[in-house]
Amino acid sequence: MNTTVVNTGTEGKTWGGGNEPLKASYGKMMMWFFIVSDALTFSGFLAAYGFSRFKFIESWPIADEVFTHVPFLHGQELPMIYVAFMTFILIMSSVTMVLAVDAGHKMQKTKVTWYMFLTIIGGLIFVGSQAWEWATFIKGDYGAVQTKGGNILQFVDTDGHRVALSDFVVAEHKDRTAHERKNGLWFVDEGTLPTYTVDEVIHGLESHENVLVRTQMINEHGEKTVLSREESLKQLKDNGKLVVEGANLHVNEYGSPLFADFFFFITGFHGFHVFSGVVINIIIFFNVILGTYERRKSYEMVEKVGLYWHFVDLVWVFVFTFFYLV
């Protein structure tokens, strides 16, 4: 039996997108795929942060008490001012990127060059500001004492204002040796020794009656719990284990160490994205100056890097909301 094949005219016409599906080039489509996958990654990180914060909500650090620093204004409490400045700079760099893309559509090389330059400057300011914020967060301002149970004891005056250890503790002049692999436990380094010992903090607290201990637990008024004079001394003598200065991946003078872990990881991951965007923008910037895209009669590369830059800015809005505002 002979079989007759009828050509209905549909062969090879199942895909109707051509070389530019959704009227987007291959490069722009791949950039969108990357952005979607990266957005899912950031979503997972922020969701983990949200669940952890909800679990330890009663002892989570208060952002207004952590991010109070402004460069060249030492000793002044200015909550969120510098973080707001960083956010403004990054958002404005997104505006200049929009203007660069628009100028590219109009084949205006000079304007593209200037707007790309301003975008790069904004990105560098943000990365530098984030590095400064990290250094300040790691160094710390006040110091605290970690208890045997891992909680943090901070110090305040009778008006509730934070008091630094250096304001009431005097370090005794004696030799103290940190544990190293050669003189302590194998494969264990103790790290940098704190400026004071727990005993020195106790002596300082005893000699300053206006200093009280504040725990990391948040009361019904949304404030850290301040102990009485007797409870302060008892808590420090019975449970004081280690003097903590600043924050790292192990201890955190501001409260739960988990807060510092998430802060370093998520803001560091975002900072890496911003730094990568700055490097890519610099490459595109020099290509614009050399006239590469003018000869191609298309500034699509500027548009593609612009998509990435807008994504980085949008992610920062969520990071800023989760870490600093909520």
Rosetta silent file (secondary structure, phi, psi, omega in degrees, C-alpha in Angstrom):
SEQUENCE: MNTTVVNTGTEGKTWGGGNEPLKASYGKMMMWFFIVSDALTFSGFLAAYGFSRFKFIESWPIADEVFTHVPFLHGQELPMIYVAFMTFILIMSSVTMVLAVDAGHKMQKTKVTWYMFLTIIGGLIFVGSQAWEWATFIKGDYGAVQTKGGNILQFVDTDGHRVALSDFVVAEHKDRTAHERKNGLWFVDEGTLPTYTVDEVIHGLESHENVLVRTQMINEHGEKTVLSREESLKQLKDNGKLVVEGANLHVNEYGSPLFADFFFFITGFHGFHVFSGVVINIIIFFNVILGTYERRKSYEMVEKVGLYWHFVDLVWVFVFTFFYLV
SCORE:     score description
SCORE:     0.000 S_00000001
   1 L     0.000  131.455  178.485    0.000    0.000    0.000 S_00000001
   2 L   -87.721  135.463  178.170    1.333    3.393   -0.959 S_00000001
   3 L  -105.425  126.711 -178.998    1.186    6.120    1.642 S_00000001
   4 L  -100.327  125.234  179.117    0.699    9.644    0.447 S_00000001
   5 L   -96.469  121.829 -179.226    2.175   12.412    2.549 S_00000001
   6 L   -97.513  123.609  178.309    0.271   15.649    2.331 S_00000001
   7 L   -86.140  109.573 -177.459    2.260   18.822    2.910 S_00000001
   8 L   -83.859   -4.446  178.820   -0.024   21.172    4.801 S_00000001
   9 L    87.493    5.828 -177.953    2.465   24.020    4.606 S_00000001
  10 L   -98.179   -8.063 -177.788    3.131   24.091    8.362 S_00000001
  11 L   -64.353  128.460  179.587    6.516   22.365    8.292 S_00000001
  12 L    80.900    4.914 -178.461    9.198   24.657    9.628 S_00000001
  13 L  -116.287   13.160  179.234    6.718   27.289   10.720 S_00000001
  14 L   -63.939  -41.620  178.235    6.070   26.154   14.295 S_00000001
  15 L   -90.712  119.929 -178.250    8.469   28.826   15.627 S_00000001
  16 L  -109.861    7.827 -176.391    7.370   32.264   14.610 S_00000001
  17 L   -81.477  -17.530 -179.032    9.776   34.355   16.646 S_00000001
  18 L    66.163 -149.929  179.391   12.501   34.446   14.049 S_00000001
  19 L   -81.351  -11.185 -179.102   15.895   35.697   15.135 S_00000001
  20 L  -132.414   79.389  177.524   14.356   38.160   17.604 S_00000001
  21 H   -61.674  139.853 -177.116   11.663   36.522   19.775 S_00000001
  22 H    56.832   25.620 -179.750    9.413   39.091   21.440 S_00000001
  23 H    59.243   30.119  176.783   11.273   41.636   19.269 S_00000001
  24 L  -120.662  138.219 -179.704   14.334   41.246   21.509 S_00000001
  25 L   -68.962  167.808  179.163   17.767   40.259   20.254 S_00000001
  26 H   -58.098  -43.564 -178.540   19.556   37.135   21.446 S_00000001
  27 H   -62.531  -41.874  179.485   21.823   39.171   23.725 S_00000001
  28 H   -68.825  -37.093  177.259   18.930   40.959   25.432 S_00000001
  29 H   -63.400  -42.620  179.581   17.040   37.691   25.895 S_00000001
  30 H   -65.830  -35.935  176.638   20.079   36.100   27.548 S_00000001
  31 H   -64.859  -40.191  177.420   20.449   39.114   29.818 S_00000001
  32 H   -64.679  -40.164  177.423   16.807   38.748   30.867 S_00000001
  33 H   -61.301  -42.708  178.560   17.340   35.028   31.570 S_00000001
  34 H   -63.314  -43.746 -178.809   20.337   35.887   33.750 S_00000001
  35 H   -61.785  -42.386  179.769   18.396   38.593   35.593 S_00000001
  36 H   -63.694  -45.217  179.891   15.501   36.229   36.336 S_00000001
  37 H   -65.115  -39.941  179.001   17.823   33.502   37.654 S_00000001
  38 H   -69.124  -34.404  177.294   19.794   36.001   39.746 S_00000001
  39 H   -63.978  -37.093  177.396   16.563   37.472   41.101 S_00000001
  40 H   -66.407  -36.110  178.009   15.558   34.006   42.314 S_00000001
  41 H   -64.057  -49.290  178.144   18.929   33.676   44.054 S_00000001
  42 H   -62.478  -36.304  178.856   18.523   36.979   45.886 S_00000001
  43 H   -61.769  -41.130  177.714   14.937   36.044   46.737 S_00000001
  44 H   -63.332  -42.086  179.536   16.154   32.875   48.434 S_00000001
  45 H   -64.016  -46.384 -178.230   18.747   34.785   50.460 S_00000001
  46 H   -68.607  -33.253  176.596   16.273   37.452   51.575 S_00000001
  47 H   -65.948  -41.535  177.228   13.647   34.816   52.407 S_00000001
  48 H   -62.268  -40.686  177.146   16.188   33.007   54.612 S_00000001
  49 H   -62.347  -43.729 -178.934   16.989   36.305   56.310 S_00000001
  50 H   -62.784  -43.879  179.121   13.291   36.980   56.877 S_00000001
  51 H   -64.496  -41.463 -179.653   12.634   33.561   58.411 S_00000001
  52 H   -65.957  -41.524  179.078   15.698   33.849   60.683 S_00000001
  53 H   -64.900  -41.553  179.490   14.715   37.304   61.837 S_00000001
  54 H   -62.681  -36.692 -179.073   11.174   36.171   62.566 S_00000001
  55 H   -68.601  -37.500 -177.093   12.508   33.250   64.611 S_00000001
  56 L  -112.620   35.480 -173.510   14.809   35.466   66.705 S_00000001
  57 H   -61.010  -30.226 -176.762   12.696   38.628   66.586 S_00000001
  58 H   -74.593  -15.065 -178.474   12.980   39.202   70.360 S_00000001
  59 H  -127.073   12.572 -177.469   16.761   39.486   70.235 S_00000001
  60 L   -74.872  140.050  179.613   17.389   40.860   66.735 S_00000001
  61 L   -59.555  146.830  177.242   19.546   44.018   66.549 S_00000001
  62 L   -89.993  120.813 -173.264   17.717   47.313   66.011 S_00000001
  63 H   -58.278  -36.788 -178.856   18.930   48.847   62.738 S_00000001
  64 H   -63.746  -20.797  179.261   18.647   52.424   64.026 S_00000001
  65 H   -96.099  -13.041 -177.898   21.218   51.583   66.698 S_00000001
  66 H   -95.253  -48.449 -173.697   23.608   49.764   64.362 S_00000001
  67 L  -101.520   76.670 -176.462   23.857   51.976   61.277 S_00000001
  68 L  -117.473    5.573 -171.575   24.415   55.384   62.812 S_00000001
  69 L   -92.634  146.997  173.961   27.778   56.329   61.324 S_00000001
  70 L  -136.122  131.557 -179.747   28.592   59.087   58.858 S_00000001
  71 L   -56.505  140.052  177.106   32.110   59.684   57.489 S_00000001
  72 L    70.103    4.431  176.767   33.952   62.634   59.038 S_00000001
  73 L  -123.912   67.037 -176.463   31.251   63.015   61.712 S_00000001
  74 L   -74.265  141.379  176.615   32.629   60.836   64.484 S_00000001
  75 L    84.645    0.419  179.708   30.729   60.519   67.744 S_00000001
  76 L  -105.830  136.413  179.568   27.397   61.688   66.340 S_00000001
  77 L   -90.459  105.141 -179.062   24.335   59.446   66.263 S_00000001
  78 L  -129.531   78.062 -174.736   22.752   59.852   62.809 S_00000001
  79 L   -58.611  128.840  170.377   20.681   56.722   62.141 S_00000001
  80 L    69.071   -1.060 -176.258   20.302   55.725   58.489 S_00000001
  81 H   -62.788  -49.741 -176.352   21.589   59.043   57.122 S_00000001
  82 H   -72.707  -34.192  176.945   24.571   57.617   55.275 S_00000001
  83 H   -64.780  -38.797  176.291   22.699   54.506   54.142 S_00000001
  84 H   -63.744  -38.963  176.983   20.020   56.788   52.697 S_00000001
  85 H   -62.498  -45.227  177.718   22.768   58.734   50.900 S_00000001
  86 H   -58.376  -43.977  179.983   24.173   55.509   49.433 S_00000001
  87 H   -63.270  -42.668  178.704   20.708   54.514   48.242 S_00000001
  88 H   -61.050  -43.757 -179.989   20.135   57.918   46.651 S_00000001
  89 H   -61.576  -43.396 -178.230   23.456   57.730   44.791 S_00000001
  90 H   -67.325  -40.109  178.483   22.671   54.265   43.417 S_00000001
  91 H   -65.770  -40.933  178.241   19.175   55.289   42.298 S_00000001
  92 H   -65.558  -33.018  176.161   20.551   58.406   40.597 S_00000001
  93 H   -66.241  -30.043  174.949   23.108   56.255   38.786 S_00000001
  94 H   -68.461  -35.327  177.297   20.174   54.264   37.438 S_00000001
  95 H   -65.106  -45.619  179.055   18.679   57.541   36.156 S_00000001
  96 H   -64.314  -31.417  176.417   21.897   58.449   34.343 S_00000001
  97 H   -67.363  -39.304  175.732   21.941   54.960   32.840 S_00000001
  98 H   -59.912  -43.011  179.856   18.414   55.518   31.484 S_00000001
  99 H   -65.894  -35.592  177.490   19.589   58.770   29.926 S_00000001
 100 H   -65.131  -43.401  178.800   22.602   56.992   28.407 S_00000001
 101 H   -63.522  -42.965  179.963   20.355   54.349   26.827 S_00000001
 102 H   -63.653  -41.132  177.400   18.005   57.025   25.491 S_00000001
 103 H   -65.325  -34.625  176.801   20.932   58.941   24.019 S_00000001
 104 H   -63.674  -39.341  176.959   22.150   55.723   22.428 S_00000001
 105 H   -61.984  -30.433 -179.414   18.808   55.234   20.693 S_00000001
 106 L   -93.189    5.492  178.831   19.248   58.731   19.235 S_00000001
 107 L    57.830   42.474  178.983   22.872   57.969   18.240 S_00000001
 108 L  -104.767   89.750 -172.426   24.189   60.822   20.390 S_00000001
 109 H   -60.134  -43.072 -176.596   27.689   59.636   21.229 S_00000001
 110 H   -62.348  -44.744  179.508   28.699   62.608   23.396 S_00000001
 111 H   -66.215  -40.492  177.047   25.692   62.311   25.671 S_00000001
 112 H   -58.407  -43.275 -179.272   26.131   58.542   25.991 S_00000001
 113 H   -60.077  -49.275 -177.413   29.751   59.125   27.036 S_00000001
 114 H   -67.192  -42.066 -178.888   28.882   61.653   29.743 S_00000001
 115 H   -68.783  -35.689  175.079   25.933   59.713   31.149 S_00000001
 116 H   -65.116  -39.874  178.223   27.967   56.507   31.243 S_00000001
 117 H   -60.879  -45.385  179.321   30.733   58.391   33.057 S_00000001
 118 H   -64.569  -36.349  177.681   28.274   59.666   35.682 S_00000001
 119 H   -63.645  -42.539  179.203   26.882   56.144   36.119 S_00000001
 120 H   -63.914  -43.450  178.771   30.379   54.782   36.746 S_00000001
 121 H   -60.291  -44.388  177.699   31.104   57.529   39.296 S_00000001
 122 H   -60.535  -41.936  178.345   27.857   56.723   41.131 S_00000001
 123 H   -64.284  -40.871  179.197   28.717   53.029   41.215 S_00000001
 124 H   -65.713  -39.805  177.646   32.213   53.717   42.557 S_00000001
 125 H   -62.160  -42.279 -179.455   30.832   55.971   45.287 S_00000001
 126 H   -64.824  -46.730 -179.838   28.383   53.248   46.315 S_00000001
 127 H   -62.062  -43.572  177.844   31.018   50.488   46.380 S_00000001
 128 H   -63.310  -39.262  178.656   33.402   52.694   48.356 S_00000001
 129 H   -65.657  -39.095  179.075   30.640   53.625   50.787 S_00000001
 130 H   -67.556  -37.717  176.197   29.739   49.990   51.298 S_00000001
 131 H   -63.302  -41.323  177.666   33.376   49.119   51.975 S_00000001
 132 H   -64.534  -40.304  179.723   33.530   51.921   54.555 S_00000001
 133 H   -64.249  -40.618  176.638   30.309   50.692   56.149 S_00000001
 134 H   -60.167  -48.023 -178.290   31.728   47.176   56.388 S_00000001
 135 H   -60.289  -41.141  178.880   34.912   48.467   58.035 S_00000001
 136 H   -66.859  -41.154  179.204   32.893   50.476   60.552 S_00000001
 137 H   -64.049  -40.839 -179.701   30.593   47.540   61.278 S_00000001
 138 H   -68.215  -41.004 -177.618   33.564   45.207   61.815 S_00000001
 139 H   -71.271  -42.340 -178.164   35.408   47.657   64.069 S_00000001
 140 L    78.496  169.698 -177.797   32.427   48.619   66.223 S_00000001
 141 L  -122.564  -39.584 -168.488   32.053   51.619   68.484 S_00000001
 142 L  -107.172  -41.543 -173.246   31.016   50.593   71.953 S_00000001
 143 L    86.437  158.225 -179.068   31.978   47.016   72.700 S_00000001
 144 E  -157.340  179.749  177.597   29.952   44.486   74.676 S_00000001
 145 E  -123.077  131.476  176.614   30.243   41.282   76.684 S_00000001
 146 E   -92.129  135.091 -179.437   29.121   37.902   75.443 S_00000001
 147 E   -85.210  173.413  177.946   27.546   35.587   78.032 S_00000001
 148 L   -64.012  -26.075  178.026   28.095   31.874   78.427 S_00000001
 149 L   -87.365    0.417  177.807   24.808   31.308   76.635 S_00000001
 150 L    92.471    2.112  178.269   25.906   33.391   73.648 S_00000001
 151 L   -81.085  164.735 -177.160   23.805   36.479   74.424 S_00000001
 152 E  -111.802  130.910  175.513   25.166   40.012   74.223 S_00000001
 153 E  -109.292  117.825  177.494   25.304   42.441   77.157 S_00000001
 154 E  -103.046  173.799 -175.311   25.636   46.098   76.200 S_00000001
 155 E  -128.172  135.527 -179.188   26.149   49.091   78.460 S_00000001
 156 E  -134.824  164.239  173.769   24.064   52.245   78.836 S_00000001
 157 E   -90.576 -176.429 -175.865   23.854   55.185   81.218 S_00000001
 158 L   -67.684  -15.407  177.151   20.860   55.967   83.420 S_00000001
 159 L   -92.707   -1.224  178.535   19.262   57.881   80.526 S_00000001
 160 L    90.790    4.842  179.817   19.463   54.855   78.232 S_00000001
 161 L   -84.285  142.425 -179.542   22.274   56.141   76.007 S_00000001
 162 E   -61.231  143.297  177.936   24.959   53.675   74.901 S_00000001
 163 L  -122.904  129.165  178.988   28.235   53.769   76.802 S_00000001
 164 L   -77.933  150.646  178.435   31.488   52.544   75.274 S_00000001
 165 H   -58.599  -35.465 -177.965   33.741   50.210   77.234 S_00000001
 166 H   -66.959  -14.447 -179.001   36.543   52.751   76.929 S_00000001
 167 H   -81.287  -20.647 -177.963   34.428   55.239   78.892 S_00000001
 168 H  -138.508   -0.943 -179.509   34.419   53.263   82.113 S_00000001
 169 L  -110.702  137.440  176.618   36.891   50.370   81.813 S_00000001
 170 L  -115.291  123.655 -179.667   40.614   50.671   82.429 S_00000001
 171 L   -75.741  132.946  176.539   42.887   48.017   80.922 S_00000001
 172 L   -80.860  142.472 -178.939   45.429   46.547   83.308 S_00000001
 173 L   -85.265   98.676  176.726   48.993   46.463   82.069 S_00000001
 174 L  -154.909  154.796 -177.886   49.885   42.819   81.891 S_00000001
 175 L   -74.757  131.860  177.251   51.043   40.363   79.262 S_00000001
 176 L  -131.514  128.858 -176.181   48.297   38.372   77.593 S_00000001
 177 L  -110.678  127.991  178.112   49.054   35.685   75.038 S_00000001
 178 L   -79.274  149.453  175.332   46.581   34.570   72.422 S_00000001
 179 L   -68.221  128.757  174.537   46.185   30.888   71.635 S_00000001
 180 L  -127.238  170.987 -178.194   48.036   29.953   68.477 S_00000001
 181 L   -62.757  -28.933 -176.568   48.645   26.641   66.783 S_00000001
 182 L   -83.203  -21.328 -177.314   52.135   26.493   68.196 S_00000001
 183 L  -128.627    5.952 -179.751   51.190   27.183   71.824 S_00000001
 184 L  -134.056 -143.358  178.468   47.510   26.272   72.118 S_00000001
 185 L   -68.080  144.725  178.500   45.032   23.876   70.632 S_00000001
 186 L   -62.979  140.373  175.413   46.029   22.279   67.368 S_00000001
 187 L    60.163   21.812 -179.394   44.631   23.953   64.248 S_00000001
 188 L  -129.225  125.877  172.191   43.002   26.700   66.352 S_00000001
 189 L  -112.120  134.720 -178.374   43.909   30.375   66.407 S_00000001
 190 L   -75.932  -23.001 -178.138   42.227   32.605   68.980 S_00000001
 191 L    86.888 -170.370 -178.346   42.458   35.683   66.780 S_00000001
 192 L   -67.871  130.594  179.262   43.000   39.245   67.923 S_00000001
 193 L   -71.835  141.012  176.429   42.685   39.665   71.662 S_00000001
 194 L   -67.178  160.873 -177.471   40.047   42.161   72.840 S_00000001
 195 L   -65.108  -33.396 -175.574   41.210   45.367   74.458 S_00000001
 196 L  -125.725  160.690  172.084   39.726   44.414   77.847 S_00000001
 197 L   -99.891  166.780  178.755   39.027   41.304   79.866 S_00000001
 198 H   -63.379  -38.857  179.126   35.705   40.460   81.514 S_00000001
 199 H   -62.056  -39.283  178.624   37.234   41.074   84.954 S_00000001
 200 H   -66.638  -35.544  177.361   38.317   44.551   83.897 S_00000001
 201 H   -66.881  -40.982  178.196   34.793   45.280   82.671 S_00000001
 202 H   -61.936  -45.014  178.965   33.363   44.101   86.004 S_00000001
 203 H   -62.771  -39.673  178.089   35.732   46.349   87.934 S_00000001
 204 H   -65.667  -39.340  178.712   34.827   49.271   85.705 S_00000001
 205 H   -66.185  -38.854  179.442   31.109   48.651   86.180 S_00000001
 206 H   -64.568  -32.280 -176.208   31.534   48.476   89.950 S_00000001
 207 L   -90.981   -1.688  178.891   33.296   51.844   90.032 S_00000001
 208 L  -127.461   98.649 -174.513   30.737   53.638   87.824 S_00000001
 209 L   -72.275  -15.536 -179.222   27.311   53.666   89.400 S_00000001
 210 L   -89.495    3.659 -179.694   25.683   55.441   86.464 S_00000001
 211 E  -103.854  133.296  179.783   26.424   52.535   84.067 S_00000001
 212 E  -126.574  163.642  177.435   23.901   49.719   83.601 S_00000001
 213 E   -94.571  136.909  175.148   23.708   46.540   81.557 S_00000001
 214 E  -119.032  126.399 -179.312   21.307   46.289   78.643 S_00000001
 215 E   -83.769  171.647  179.586   20.423   42.856   77.285 S_00000001
 216 E   -85.395   -2.406 -179.813   19.694   42.034   73.648 S_00000001
 217 E   -77.238  134.247 -179.690   16.084   41.099   74.451 S_00000001
 218 E   -93.342  131.207 -178.835   13.460   43.531   73.130 S_00000001
 219 L   -86.297 -172.837 -176.650   10.632   44.461   75.503 S_00000001
 220 L   -68.551  -14.336  178.589    6.995   45.256   74.710 S_00000001
 221 L   -93.182    5.075 -179.559    7.960   48.851   73.852 S_00000001
 222 L    76.966   20.754 -179.167   10.326   47.732   71.097 S_00000001
 223 L  -121.134  157.127  177.270   13.403   48.649   73.124 S_00000001
 224 E   -67.817  145.998 -176.670   16.268   46.611   74.576 S_00000001
 225 E   -78.793  124.929  178.559   15.763   45.544   78.210 S_00000001
 226 E  -101.109  128.477 -178.928   17.832   47.548   80.731 S_00000001
 227 L   -87.652  159.466  175.431   18.695   45.811   84.009 S_00000001
 228 L   -71.865  173.099 -178.683   18.868   47.387   87.431 S_00000001
 229 H   -60.897  -45.532 -179.510   22.202   48.105   89.061 S_00000001
 230 H   -66.429  -43.482  179.492   22.144   44.896   91.128 S_00000001
 231 H   -66.170  -33.190  179.893   20.975   42.762   88.204 S_00000001
 232 H   -63.439  -48.935  179.705   23.647   44.291   85.974 S_00000001
 233 H   -64.735  -40.925 -178.892   26.478   43.307   88.294 S_00000001
 234 H   -65.722  -43.676 -179.216   25.030   39.851   88.916 S_00000001
 235 H   -63.175  -40.964 -177.967   24.512   39.137   85.223 S_00000001
 236 H   -71.247  -40.467 -178.975   28.023   40.214   84.337 S_00000001
 237 H   -71.165  -38.474 -175.282   29.707   38.308   87.188 S_00000001
 238 H   -82.301  -33.476 -170.944   27.725   35.097   86.726 S_00000001
 239 H  -121.070   -6.469 -179.051   27.520   34.892   82.945 S_00000001
 240 E   -62.862  128.858 -176.476   30.221   37.137   81.465 S_00000001
 241 E  -121.973  -44.912 -170.907   32.437   35.101   79.167 S_00000001
 242 E  -149.422  137.923  174.022   34.071   37.221   76.465 S_00000001
 243 E   -83.090  130.083 -176.734   34.538   40.878   75.580 S_00000001
 244 E  -115.355  130.532  176.567   33.278   41.572   72.050 S_00000001
 245 L  -126.389  114.225 -178.827   34.376   44.538   69.939 S_00000001
 246 L    81.399 -158.686 -176.662   32.679   45.013   66.581 S_00000001
 247 E  -140.374  144.622  172.902   31.196   42.223   64.500 S_00000001
 248 L  -148.664 -163.153 -177.046   32.451   39.273   62.486 S_00000001
 249 L   -77.609   -4.197 -178.298   31.214   35.836   61.461 S_00000001
 250 L  -112.593  -42.346 -178.113   31.527   34.518   65.036 S_00000001
 251 L  -133.753  161.846 -176.133   30.461   37.306   67.393 S_00000001
 252 E  -151.785  114.320 -177.387   28.524   40.552   67.080 S_00000001
 253 L   -67.593  -15.003 -177.828   28.510   43.357   69.640 S_00000001
 254 L   -87.174  -13.597 -179.315   25.158   44.580   68.289 S_00000001
 255 L   150.242 -134.668 -175.644   23.271   41.364   69.093 S_00000001
 256 L   -59.652  129.352  176.703   22.652   38.036   67.362 S_00000001
 257 H   -60.261  -25.711 -179.876   25.692   36.771   65.378 S_00000001
 258 H   -62.990  -32.480  177.069   23.237   35.568   62.732 S_00000001
 259 H   -61.276  -45.806  179.451   22.479   39.189   61.868 S_00000001
 260 H   -65.384  -39.395  178.840   26.144   39.823   61.055 S_00000001
 261 H   -58.623  -49.639  179.486   26.361   36.605   59.018 S_00000001
 262 H   -65.548  -39.234 -178.835   23.438   37.626   56.825 S_00000001
 263 H   -61.436  -49.707 -179.730   24.661   41.213   56.603 S_00000001
 264 H   -63.278  -42.630 -174.521   28.107   40.257   55.362 S_00000001
 265 H   -70.850  -50.760 -173.499   26.806   37.615   52.957 S_00000001
 266 H   -73.623  -47.891  179.019   23.871   39.453   51.353 S_00000001
 267 H   -67.560  -32.260  176.295   25.347   42.964   51.205 S_00000001
 268 H   -67.659  -40.576  177.938   28.658   41.465   50.097 S_00000001
 269 H   -63.808  -42.717  177.402   26.932   39.483   47.339 S_00000001
 270 H   -67.906  -41.338  178.044   25.129   42.617   46.187 S_00000001
 271 H   -59.897  -36.254  176.111   28.313   44.665   46.441 S_00000001
 272 H   -63.468  -38.393  177.437   30.038   42.130   44.183 S_00000001
 273 H   -64.640  -42.880  179.533   27.253   42.654   41.639 S_00000001
 274 H   -63.942  -44.526  179.193   27.685   46.433   41.801 S_00000001
 275 H   -60.934  -43.175  178.017   31.463   46.124   41.424 S_00000001
 276 H   -61.950  -41.160  178.212   31.015   43.788   38.449 S_00000001
 277 H   -62.561  -38.615  178.174   28.564   46.271   36.932 S_00000001
 278 H   -63.149  -43.829  179.137   31.078   49.092   37.359 S_00000001
 279 H   -61.506  -45.614  178.893   33.770   47.047   35.583 S_00000001
 280 H   -63.552  -41.867  178.531   31.411   46.217   32.710 S_00000001
 281 H   -61.193  -37.665  178.608   30.307   49.856   32.488 S_00000001
 282 H   -64.154  -41.876  178.425   33.938   50.966   32.240 S_00000001
 283 H   -62.203  -47.237  179.317   34.513   48.550   29.349 S_00000001
 284 H   -63.801  -37.912  179.749   31.386   49.780   27.553 S_00000001
 285 H   -57.993  -46.870 -179.790   32.378   53.383   28.321 S_00000001
 286 H   -69.560  -32.490  175.168   35.712   53.032   26.513 S_00000001
 287 H   -65.111  -36.109  176.746   34.021   51.279   23.603 S_00000001
 288 H   -64.355  -45.001 -179.947   31.702   54.269   23.331 S_00000001
 289 H   -61.177  -40.291 -179.050   34.677   56.647   23.316 S_00000001
 290 H   -73.858   -8.721  177.930   36.405   54.559   20.627 S_00000001
 291 L    82.289   18.275 -178.050   33.292   54.735   18.473 S_00000001
 292 H   -59.206  -46.614 -175.810   32.669   50.989   18.405 S_00000001
 293 H   -80.186  -22.824  175.161   28.888   51.285   18.633 S_00000001
 294 H   -66.359  -39.662  178.350   28.813   54.312   16.352 S_00000001
 295 H   -70.122  -31.719  178.281   30.311   52.158   13.610 S_00000001
 296 H   -76.911  -11.888 -176.486   27.808   49.387   14.340 S_00000001
 297 L    63.934   25.944 -179.644   24.981   51.903   14.062 S_00000001
 298 L  -156.964  135.237  175.598   23.602   50.489   17.331 S_00000001
 299 L  -107.313   36.378 -177.368   24.110   51.139   21.054 S_00000001
 300 H   -63.035  -31.935  178.885   22.416   47.916   22.098 S_00000001
 301 H   -61.270  -36.630  176.038   25.347   46.970   24.344 S_00000001
 302 H   -63.825  -39.554  179.154   24.650   50.069   26.414 S_00000001
 303 H   -66.491  -38.982 -179.177   21.018   48.959   26.697 S_00000001
 304 H   -68.177  -43.879  177.453   22.003   45.445   27.783 S_00000001
 305 H   -68.760  -26.564  175.837   24.377   46.622   30.489 S_00000001
 306 H   -66.190  -37.635  176.357   21.670   49.074   31.488 S_00000001
 307 H   -59.768  -44.179  178.813   19.280   46.191   32.159 S_00000001
 308 H   -63.116  -42.335 -177.485   21.847   44.656   34.506 S_00000001
 309 H   -65.850  -40.401  177.596   22.438   47.985   36.261 S_00000001
 310 H   -64.249  -36.789  177.708   18.716   48.563   36.827 S_00000001
 311 H   -63.035  -44.366  179.192   18.438   45.055   38.259 S_00000001
 312 H   -60.513  -41.083  178.176   21.275   45.748   40.716 S_00000001
 313 H   -65.195  -42.708 -179.656   19.533   48.947   41.797 S_00000001
 314 H   -63.689  -40.680  178.405   16.202   47.177   42.243 S_00000001
 315 H   -61.924  -39.806  179.732   17.792   44.451   44.360 S_00000001
 316 H   -62.316  -33.671  177.630   19.337   47.104   46.617 S_00000001
 317 H   -59.016  -41.634  178.864   15.859   48.537   47.245 S_00000001
 318 H   -71.944  -42.109  177.740   14.828   45.157   48.700 S_00000001
 319 H   -61.895  -44.155  178.597   18.092   44.723   50.637 S_00000001
 320 H   -60.225  -41.774 -179.828   17.745   48.260   52.016 S_00000001
 321 H   -66.431  -46.339 -175.545   14.149   47.532   53.058 S_00000001
 322 H   -68.502  -44.758 -172.402   14.925   44.208   54.743 S_00000001
 323 H   -86.919  -35.031 -168.579   18.101   45.228   56.599 S_00000001
 324 H  -109.426  -29.255 -173.495   17.625   48.896   57.347 S_00000001
 325 H  -102.250  -41.996 -174.267   13.931   49.811   57.367 S_00000001
 326 L   -75.154    0.000    0.000   11.892   46.828   58.577 S_00000001
